[in-house]
Amino acid sequence: MAVLILALAPFVLADLLDLDLIVGLSYLVYAALLVRLWVRGSNGLPHARIGSASGLRLWMAGAAALLLVFALADTAIALSFAAQRTGDAMSLISAGAVIMALGLIAVIVTVSKGGGRMTSPVTVVRTSAEPDAEALEARTKALLTETQLYLDTDLTVDRLAKRLTVPARALSLAINQTKGMNVSQYVNDFRLDHAAELLLGSNASVAQVMEQSGFLTRSNFYREFQRRFGVTPAAYRQDRRK
């Protein structure tokens, strides 16, 4: 979109103010598209690695917020130049640069600390054409248990659905209806059970257990482990080995 705007700008825009306003509008459009995708939840990212979808949603939320700031700043700067208030425009540019830098830092910190806090299941309506939720959940459980597919760090909702020969939406719906969670949390529970067994049945370090259980990052592993068991992996091992 941005490339198309710049290509057509010399032919359809009357002056620089029009271009600045159009660029500001493009920021708003991108922000709206990100919010639309974010609203769909983790199940709306079937091609993302399971366990990383929630982090991607945080990035989308942060990016949408920054785009809104960009749109407001760009519009204010354009109006200042149009009113021949160059001093105000330069002040806005300086202040905007600082705000944007702080905003980016805030997004990075938030994502690194809270990548799994936005994983609430999405409520959807089942149609008659979709497979029975309980039967599909049972098939999913059997597949994951028998093949240990959950240990694959590259596993996605889309890949799992293809193994089950059902649409990704049908799989997401079945897990949501039967377990009250999204597919990422569902698969992570299998990984966590596997990790718990390794913690009690081996002398592997917590980091090694994490890697052998299909988790990509230490922060996600600790967060999910505490969600399921209420304690850290080290505390879980210590308490149950007494």
C-alpha positions as MATLAB code, in Angstrom:
seq = 'MAVLILALAPFVLADLLDLDLIVGLSYLVYAALLVRLWVRGSNGLPHARIGSASGLRLWMAGAAALLLVFALADTAIALSFAAQRTGDAMSLISAGAVIMALGLIAVIVTVSKGGGRMTSPVTVVRTSAEPDAEALEARTKALLTETQLYLDTDLTVDRLAKRLTVPARALSLAINQTKGMNVSQYVNDFRLDHAAELLLGSNASVAQVMEQSGFLTRSNFYREFQRRFGVTPAAYRQDRRK';
ca = [
       0.000    0.000    0.000;
       2.749    2.442    0.957;
       4.613    1.767   -2.320;
       1.427    2.281   -4.326;
       0.739    5.579   -2.565;
       4.229    6.892   -3.283;
       4.006    5.797   -6.917;
       0.682    7.543   -7.512;
       1.385   10.575   -5.333;
       2.873   12.846   -8.049;
      -0.186   12.286  -10.249;
      -3.077   12.508   -7.800;
      -1.908   14.703   -4.931;
      -2.075   18.457   -5.065;
       0.686   19.260   -2.619;
       2.968   17.924    0.106;
       0.282   18.320    2.768;
      -1.950   15.886    0.879;
       0.895   13.355    0.764;
       1.567   13.685    4.491;
      -2.094   13.231    5.283;
      -2.349   10.185    3.014;
       0.708    8.620    4.674;
      -0.895    9.275    8.056;
      -4.071    7.604    6.817;
      -2.060    4.572    5.669;
      -0.737    4.209    9.234;
      -4.322    4.105   10.473;
      -5.247    1.467    7.892;
      -2.307   -0.742    8.881;
      -3.192   -0.308   12.565;
      -6.809   -1.294   11.875;
      -5.714   -4.412    9.980;
      -3.426   -5.440   12.839;
      -6.206   -4.922   15.379;
      -8.556   -6.989   13.224;
      -6.031   -9.837   13.136;
      -5.338   -9.459   16.872;
      -9.041   -9.752   17.727;
      -9.143  -13.183   16.095;
      -6.916  -14.500   18.903;
      -4.100  -17.044   18.874;
      -6.229  -19.412   16.800;
      -6.241  -16.767   14.088;
      -2.536  -17.481   13.460;
      -2.641  -21.108   12.252;
       0.749  -20.883   10.543;
       2.585  -19.582   13.613;
       4.583  -22.000   15.746;
       2.512  -23.281   18.646;
       3.702  -21.462   21.730;
       4.727  -18.325   19.862;
       1.304  -17.151   18.671;
       0.560  -15.279   21.890;
       3.863  -13.431   21.643;
       3.064  -12.485   18.054;
      -0.269  -11.081   19.222;
       1.540   -8.858   21.694;
       3.798   -7.639   18.917;
       0.733   -6.887   16.790;
      -0.896   -4.934   19.603;
       2.296   -2.959   20.198;
       2.782   -2.308   16.494;
      -0.801   -1.104   16.134;
      -0.314    1.307   19.042;
       2.918    2.647   17.533;
       1.251    3.092   14.151;
      -1.454    5.188   15.794;
       1.263    7.352   17.362;
       2.962    7.657   13.961;
      -0.332    8.716   12.366;
      -1.022   11.393   14.967;
       2.537   12.708   14.885;
       2.732   12.770   11.099;
      -0.596   14.589   10.820;
       0.367   17.167   13.467;
       3.709   17.817   11.754;
       2.037   18.203    8.353;
      -0.497   20.688    9.724;
       2.265   22.674   11.425;
       4.211   22.976    8.185;
       1.031   23.911    6.318;
       0.425   26.711    8.829;
       4.046   27.820    8.313;
       4.839   27.078   11.955;
       8.195   25.505   11.255;
       9.387   25.795   14.865;
       6.393   23.864   16.125;
       6.909   21.248   13.442;
      10.546   20.733   14.385;
       9.590   20.448   18.055;
       6.981   17.848   17.162;
       9.524   15.906   15.137;
      11.956   15.844   18.075;
       9.293   14.949   20.614;
       7.817   12.348   18.288;
      11.185   10.652   17.846;
      11.597   10.351   21.614;
       8.043    9.071   22.124;
       8.409    6.517   19.337;
      11.722    5.256   20.731;
      10.223    4.921   24.217;
       7.181    3.214   22.749;
       9.321    0.684   20.910;
      11.284   -0.055   24.081;
       8.026   -0.477   26.003;
       6.719   -2.940   23.401;
       9.933   -4.987   23.507;
       9.909   -5.139   27.311;
       6.211   -6.016   27.439;
       6.560   -8.816   24.898;
       9.618  -10.279   26.628;
       7.827  -10.367   29.987;
       4.261  -11.141   29.038;
       4.199  -13.161   25.862;
       1.675  -15.599   27.223;
      -0.831  -13.376   28.928;
      -3.102  -12.940   25.967;
      -4.052  -16.530   25.317;
      -7.706  -16.515   26.286;
      -9.739  -18.856   24.081;
     -11.845  -17.413   21.301;
     -15.580  -18.041   21.460;
     -16.883  -19.197   18.107;
     -20.110  -20.685   16.793;
     -20.124  -24.234   15.498;
     -21.804  -24.993   12.184;
     -23.451  -28.260   11.210;
     -20.772  -28.901    8.565;
     -17.997  -29.121   11.134;
     -16.950  -32.420   12.772;
     -18.096  -33.405   16.257;
     -15.986  -31.496   18.780;
     -15.543  -34.311   21.307;
     -14.631  -36.863   18.643;
     -12.118  -34.491   17.065;
     -10.548  -33.668   20.429;
     -10.222  -37.407   21.145;
      -8.522  -37.933   17.769;
      -6.193  -35.031   18.456;
      -5.279  -36.392   21.879;
      -4.623  -39.849   20.431;
      -2.425  -38.451   17.659;
      -0.373  -36.318   20.029;
      -0.018  -39.122   22.566;
       0.935  -41.846   20.087;
       3.321  -39.802   17.934;
       4.594  -37.247   20.496;
       4.096  -34.673   17.757;
       3.940  -32.017   20.463;
       7.725  -32.294   20.846;
       8.178  -30.761   17.377;
       9.131  -27.126   17.973;
       7.970  -26.244   14.434;
       4.454  -27.566   15.024;
       1.676  -25.175   13.999;
      -2.105  -25.325   14.231;
      -2.243  -25.666   10.462;
       0.177  -28.627   10.399;
      -1.656  -30.365   13.223;
      -4.978  -29.876   11.453;
      -3.552  -31.338    8.229;
      -2.399  -34.445   10.107;
      -5.977  -34.819   11.313;
      -7.359  -34.034    7.830;
      -9.623  -31.281    9.130;
      -9.668  -27.486    8.651;
      -7.608  -25.495   11.151;
     -10.756  -23.621   12.180;
     -12.560  -26.885   12.984;
      -9.657  -28.016   15.170;
      -9.532  -24.684   17.006;
     -13.284  -24.818   17.545;
     -13.216  -28.387   18.881;
     -10.471  -27.671   21.416;
     -12.183  -24.459   22.480;
     -15.534  -26.180   23.015;
     -14.258  -29.269   24.799;
     -11.333  -27.883   26.803;
     -12.036  -24.164   27.086;
      -8.614  -23.217   25.730;
      -6.885  -22.528   22.442;
      -4.801  -25.061   20.531;
      -1.512  -23.556   21.691;
      -2.417  -24.077   25.349;
      -3.755  -27.550   24.584;
      -0.512  -28.676   22.918;
       1.565  -26.993   25.608;
      -0.197  -29.067   28.244;
       1.162  -32.216   26.574;
       4.605  -30.642   26.539;
       4.289  -29.701   30.196;
       3.286  -33.213   31.227;
       6.313  -34.499   29.345;
       8.523  -31.921   31.067;
       7.138  -32.897   34.485;
       8.033  -36.533   33.817;
      11.566  -35.572   32.816;
      11.990  -33.400   35.899;
      11.104  -36.313   38.171;
      12.562  -39.168   36.152;
      15.901  -37.743   35.064;
      18.741  -35.566   36.242;
      18.560  -33.295   33.201;
      18.816  -29.592   33.919;
      15.737  -27.401   33.624;
      17.143  -25.937   30.402;
      17.618  -29.436   28.959;
      14.096  -30.428   30.022;
      12.744  -27.338   28.289;
      14.520  -28.209   25.033;
      13.456  -31.857   25.192;
       9.810  -30.901   25.756;
       9.274  -28.807   22.636;
       9.517  -25.299   24.090;
      11.349  -22.587   22.189;
      12.063  -20.059   24.930;
      12.835  -20.199   28.633;
      10.322  -17.450   29.451;
       7.453  -19.257   27.728;
       8.377  -22.551   29.387;
       8.441  -21.043   32.893;
       5.238  -19.099   32.316;
       3.330  -22.089   30.979;
       4.717  -24.421   33.664;
       3.545  -22.102   36.423;
       0.161  -21.764   34.729;
      -0.355  -25.537   34.850;
       1.411  -26.549   38.056;
       1.506  -23.342   40.073;
       5.249  -23.555   40.751;
       8.513  -23.197   38.870;
      10.086  -26.295   37.276;
      12.866  -26.344   39.881;
      10.386  -26.088   42.757;
       8.237  -28.833   41.193;
      11.220  -31.195   41.087;
      12.336  -30.326   44.606;
       8.870  -30.659   46.192;
       8.077  -34.015   44.620;
      11.458  -35.599   45.231;
      11.265  -35.146   48.987;
];
